[in-house]
Every structure is written in C-alpha cells, then in structure tokens.
C-alpha cells in the first residue's frame, strides 16, 4: 500500500508503446486513486 507518496506499480510483462508525454498524461497521479492497465496483446508464452 502506498500511503506516504505517489507510486506506480509495473508487472514484469508490461508493454509501453506510447511517448513519455502521452504516458505521463494518461497516468497523471491523483491522491487516493489506484489505476490499473491491462495488456491485451499477449497470446501465450513463447508467442509474440
């Protein structure tokens, strides 16, 4: 739990394909909010 400052948690298989500016705009931190990103382009282990 993050209660002392802002935080961002990444899973090990995350794929980020946006620019830094777009990423920061999409994930703008807000106090008391927990955002979750879901990766939809994963087929199965060993597949692209």
PyMOL commands that set and color helices and strands:
alter all, ss='L'
color gray80, all
select helices_A, chain A and resi 20-26
alter helices_A, ss='H'
color red, helices_A
deselect
rebuild
show_as cartoon
